[in-house]
Amino acid sequence: MAERVIAITGGASGIGKETAFLLADEGVKVVIADFNDTLAKEVAEKINAKGGKAVTFKLDVSKKEEVEALVNFTVEQYGTITGIFNNAGIGLVKPFLEMDPASFEKVIEVDQLSVYYGMYYAARKMVELGVTNGVIINTASIYGFMSAVGSSNYNAAKAAVVALSRSGALELAPHNIRVVGVAPGFINTPILEMDEESKNYLGSLHMRKKLIEPEKVASVVRFLFSEDADAVNGSTIPVDDGFLCYK
Ligand SMILES: NC(=O)c1ccc[n+]([C@@H]2O[C@H](COP(=O)([O-])OP(=O)(O)OC[C@H]3O[C@@H](n4cnc5c(N)ncnc54)[C@H](O)[C@@H]3O)[C@@H](O)[C@H]2O)c1
């Protein structure tokens, strides 16, 4: 199989971390890119201790210069870049009448603009390097397809990620770069800052009445990055235990 080098934003925790482990197990060289460099280093150390290849890069994904620097760093480290997982994200819940511009803009910057930056800089670099097996995966959400109270900022950002995945796939197809979104349901990661009772409630919203573990999203992302998913392009794939089918 051709060499694969993939940068993973939000790779220090949750979905990004589990994806890094699975990709590294398959021989993919990874860059663990995150705000939280301490946790990122722990992830990289675990991968390297098992004989995989991982390095870290500290960045704020809402800063375009830092995302461009991530792409350049990846190429400096490994000689190429064949993929990026635009996955870092935050939530900031507020009722609409209290959704002040700063709170709205913050989530648009971290969850939406970051995805555009990752797609833009990674795709340009892949084309420049003549990469022929490029894949870009973007983390959207079930809330890119539906509304949730207090989440107008997040709903808008994640709907844009769904749209960007379509647009990117269309325009990058001539370069044989695939772009795919994933739309997780409620995943048992640190982003769900809440008590057990609230977590149980969110879990109960899925068809099988429990939160989804991040490994389950990671295994879908691993597949989407692989040649086995060669015909999947432009779509955003729900990983939601049926949530969108009946809510
Ligand atoms: N957990 C869920 O229920 C759920 C559901 C749907 C979508 N998602 C999405 O999945 C993605 C991953 O979230 P997770 O659940 O693994 O959460 P997580 O909190 O475990 O991981 C998110 C990671 O992103 C990093 N990060 C946050 N802001 C950043 C920034 N500005 N720059 C660089 N790194 C930053 C954090 O440090 C963290 O390591 C997010 O985009 C989130 O919106 C999560």
PDBQT file of the ligand as one rigid body, heavy atoms in Angstrom, charges set to zero:
ROOT
HETATM    1  N1  LIG A 301     -18.583  14.153  21.749  1.00  0.00    +0.000 N 
HETATM    2  C1  LIG A 301     -19.704  14.359  21.083  1.00  0.00    +0.000 C 
HETATM    3  O1  LIG A 301     -20.814  14.090  21.568  1.00  0.00    +0.000 OA
HETATM    4  C2  LIG A 301     -19.642  14.918  19.678  1.00  0.00    +0.000 A 
HETATM    5  C3  LIG A 301     -20.791  14.839  18.888  1.00  0.00    +0.000 A 
HETATM    6  C4  LIG A 301     -20.769  15.342  17.607  1.00  0.00    +0.000 A 
HETATM    7  C5  LIG A 301     -19.610  15.940  17.121  1.00  0.00    +0.000 A 
HETATM    8  N2  LIG A 301     -18.513  16.013  17.908  1.00  0.00    +0.000 N 
HETATM    9  C6  LIG A 301     -17.336  16.659  17.364  1.00  0.00    +0.000 C 
HETATM   10  O2  LIG A 301     -16.238  15.782  17.414  1.00  0.00    +0.000 OA
HETATM   11  C7  LIG A 301     -15.031  16.551  17.411  1.00  0.00    +0.000 C 
HETATM   12  C8  LIG A 301     -14.085  15.980  18.443  1.00  0.00    +0.000 C 
HETATM   13  O3  LIG A 301     -14.666  16.151  19.726  1.00  0.00    +0.000 OA
HETATM   14  P1  LIG A 301     -14.511  15.089  20.904  1.00  0.00    +0.000 P 
HETATM   15  O4  LIG A 301     -15.872  14.635  21.244  1.00  0.00    +0.000 OA
HETATM   16  O5  LIG A 301     -13.468  14.088  20.578  1.00  0.00    +0.000 OA
HETATM   17  O6  LIG A 301     -14.065  16.072  22.067  1.00  0.00    +0.000 OA
HETATM   18  P2  LIG A 301     -12.731  16.212  22.934  1.00  0.00    +0.000 P 
HETATM   19  O7  LIG A 301     -12.956  17.390  23.794  1.00  0.00    +0.000 OA
HETATM   20  O8  LIG A 301     -12.394  14.894  23.557  1.00  0.00    +0.000 OA
HETATM   21  O9  LIG A 301     -11.601  16.515  21.836  1.00  0.00    +0.000 OA
HETATM   22  C9  LIG A 301     -11.525  17.757  21.199  1.00  0.00    +0.000 C 
HETATM   23  C10 LIG A 301     -10.051  18.132  21.055  1.00  0.00    +0.000 C 
HETATM   24  O10 LIG A 301      -9.985  19.335  20.298  1.00  0.00    +0.000 OA
HETATM   25  C11 LIG A 301      -9.003  20.180  20.905  1.00  0.00    +0.000 C 
HETATM   26  N3  LIG A 301      -9.301  21.569  20.572  1.00  0.00    +0.000 N 
HETATM   27  C12 LIG A 301     -10.375  22.293  20.941  1.00  0.00    +0.000 A 
HETATM   28  N4  LIG A 301     -10.275  23.546  20.456  1.00  0.00    +0.000 NA
HETATM   29  C13 LIG A 301      -9.099  23.609  19.759  1.00  0.00    +0.000 A 
HETATM   30  C14 LIG A 301      -8.435  24.620  19.053  1.00  0.00    +0.000 A 
HETATM   31  N5  LIG A 301      -8.954  25.855  18.933  1.00  0.00    +0.000 N 
HETATM   32  N6  LIG A 301      -7.273  24.335  18.464  1.00  0.00    +0.000 NA
HETATM   33  C15 LIG A 301      -6.710  23.086  18.588  1.00  0.00    +0.000 A 
HETATM   34  N7  LIG A 301      -7.295  22.090  19.262  1.00  0.00    +0.000 NA
HETATM   35  C16 LIG A 301      -8.478  22.350  19.851  1.00  0.00    +0.000 A 
HETATM   36  C17 LIG A 301      -9.105  19.903  22.406  1.00  0.00    +0.000 C 
HETATM   37  O11 LIG A 301      -7.922  20.276  23.097  1.00  0.00    +0.000 OA
HETATM   38  C18 LIG A 301      -9.367  18.395  22.417  1.00  0.00    +0.000 C 
HETATM   39  O12 LIG A 301      -8.163  17.668  22.503  1.00  0.00    +0.000 OA
HETATM   40  C19 LIG A 301     -15.455  18.006  17.606  1.00  0.00    +0.000 C 
HETATM   41  O13 LIG A 301     -15.427  18.656  16.364  1.00  0.00    +0.000 OA
HETATM   42  C20 LIG A 301     -16.878  17.882  18.113  1.00  0.00    +0.000 C 
HETATM   43  O14 LIG A 301     -17.659  19.006  17.787  1.00  0.00    +0.000 OA
HETATM   44  C21 LIG A 301     -18.493  15.510  19.185  1.00  0.00    +0.000 A 
ENDROOT
TORSDOF 0
